[in-house]
């Protein structure tokens, strides 16, 4: 993933979610496609707090906001599924400085379609997808864990996004 560092300062607590966590997570968000309506200035500090709370040690995380074509190609390459998906996660590994949680790739057009379908705004949908991606980067897998990730994700959505978690299937596919 090619990352372009965002230089936005962290926002105050008004951007949502619990208070800052003790563990620090450096987040790089790449919106190289300059997708309209994506509030990186609000998303990045929120994601830093989320990942900082969930990560056991100081960590880093990369996010790339892309288009359907990029997600379809990545989904085919890495999962052998020739279709657009909304989010893909690539878990990282320990580094001498701490841990790279991984990289998350999100299709902004898919997120827009899902936001319309679920009756909420793009920022909320991106937060849902980012939370889903972070959990995968931390090693959770809803396809094999008997519902454990789904339960955790619903609980975290209520805390971090302030919504009833039942409005999205959370499967990571824009079907």
N, C-alpha and C positions, 0 to 999 in steps of 0.2 A: 504494500500500500504506500503510495506516495503521499506524504503529509505536508500540508502547508500550515505552519504554526499560526494560531490565532493569537492576537496580542491584546485581547479584551481583558480588562481587570475583572476580578471576581465581583459579582453583584451582592447587594445586601440580602438579608433573609427574605425580602419580599418576593424573590424569584421562586419560592416554593420549596417544599421538602423540609426535613428536619434540620436542626442546627448542624454546623460543620462538624465533621468527625475528626477523631484524633489522628488516624492514619491519613496520609496525604497521597493524592493520586493526581498526577499530571496528565491532562487530557489535551490531545491535539485533534482539532476538528477541521477537516478539509472539505470545503464547499467550492472546489475548483470549478464546478459547472455553474456556479453562481445561481443556484436554484432560488427563484423568488419566494419570498415569504418564510424563509428559514431563518429563525432568530438565533444565530450562533451565540450572540452576546448573552442570551438568556439560557440556552441549552448547555453551553460548556461549563459554567459554574455549577449548575444543577447536577450535571453528570460528574463533575469532580467530587462533589459532596457524596453523591450516591456511591460511586466506586470507592471513594475513600472510606466510607463506612463498611462496605461489604468486603473490601480487600484486607487480608490479614496483615499485610506489611505495606510500606510505601510502594507505590506502583505507578505505572504509566499505562495509557490506553490510547489507541488511535481510532479515529472515526472518519470514514469517507462517505460523503453524501454524493450519490451517483444517480445515473439514469437506469431505466429498465434494461437497455441493451447491455450495460456493464454487469448488472446483476444476473441477467440470463446467461451471459458468457461465463461468469464466475460460478454460477450454480451448475452449469454443464461441466466445467473443468473440475471442480472440487467435489461435487456430489453426484455427477453423472445424471442430472435432471435437466432436461432441455426445456426450461420454462422460467419465466420471470418469478422471482421471489422478492419479498419485501426486505428481509434482513439476512445477512450471513455473518457468522462469527468465526474468528480464527484465534483460538486460545494461544496465549504467549507462553513464556517460561521465565524462570528465575534468571536474574542478571546480577552482576556484582553490586549494583546500586540498589537492588531490591527485587522487583518483579515487573515484567511487562505482562499485563493482564491479557493483552491481545489486541486484535483489530476487528472493527465492526464495519461492515459495508451495508449501506441502506439505500434503497431505491426511493428517491423523493417522489417520483410520479406514483409509485405503488402506495406510498404513505398517504399521498393526497387522495387517491381513490378510496382507501380504507377509511380515512377521516370522514369523507362525505358519506360513505356507507354507514358508519357508526354514529354520525351526527355530531361530531366534535371537530375542533380545529386541527390544523396541521401540527402545531407544536405539541399538542397532547399526543397525537399519534406517533410523532417522533420520539417522545419520552417513553411511550409504551414499547416501541421497537428497541430503543437504547437499553431499557431495563432488561428486556428479553435477551439482547445480545450480551450484556454484562454477565447475566447468569450463565449463559453458555461459556463465556470466557473463564468463568470461575469453576467450570467443570460440570455444571448441571446439564442433564439431557432428558427432556420431556418424552423422547421417543423410547427410552429404556428404563426410566426410574419409577414406574408405577404411579405416577401422579405427584411425586414429591416436588418437582420443579414447578408444576402448575399451582400447587397450594402455596408454595413460597412466593411465586410471582403474584398471585392474587393478593396476598398479604402486603407485599411490598408496593403494589400498585395503590392500595388504599392509603398507605403511609406517604408515598412519594409523589403520587399523581392525584390523589384525592378523588378517586372514582370507584364506582362499582366495577369490579374486575370482570364481570360476566358479559360485557359488551364487545368482547373481541375473543376470537378463538385461540389466540396466542400460539399458533403453530408455526409462525415464521414463514408462512407461504401466502402469497396473494393469489388465492384461488378464486 
